């Protein structure tokens, strides 16, 4: 291997290492935001499940029928 090839490989390895470092930093900074969003999604899923129970309840259907009379 000549000196030019060694230099090119060294630059490529250094560049790749820097890219990986930056991606890890970005991931670390985004983690609290992701956790917050995950919590909100869980809360919304629970709310939707509750609403589905209410809407599919037979008493709810009966109340709607009575109100429509």
N, C-alpha and C positions, 0 to 999 in steps of 0.2 A: 504494500500500500504506500502511495506517495504522500507527501506532506499536504497537498491540496485535498486529497480524499479524506485525510484525517481531520483537517480543518472543517470540511463540509459536514462530516459526521458529528463532530463536536458541536457545531452550531445547531444542527438539527436536534440533537439530544437536549441541548440547553433550551432551545425554543420550545420543545415539547414539554420539558419540565416546567417552564414558566407558564405555559398555557394550563397545565394541570393545576398548578398552584392557584392561578386566578379563578379557575372553575371551582376549586374547593372553597376558596374565600367567599365566592358568590353564593354557593350552596349554604354555607354556614350563616351568612347574613339573611338569607331568605327563610331559614328554618322557623323563626318565630312567626313570621307572616303565614307560612304554610300551616303551622300548628293552629293559629287563630282561625284560619279558613276551614281547616278540618273540623274544629269544634263547632263552627257556625253551620257547617253542612250536617253534622250529627244532630244539632238542635233543630234544624229545619226538617230533617227526616222524621224526627220524633213528632214535630208539630203536624206534619202531613199525615203520619200514621194516626194521630188523634183525630184529625179532621175526617179521615177515611172511616174511622170507627163511628163517628157521629153521623155522617151522611149515609152509611150503610145500615144504620140502626133502624129497626122496624118502627120504633116509636117516632123517629124523625119523619119517616114516610107517612105515618098516620097523621102527624101534626101538619104536614104539608097538604095532605088531602083535606083535612078539616078546614084549614085556612083558605083553601081554594073554593070552598062551598059558599 
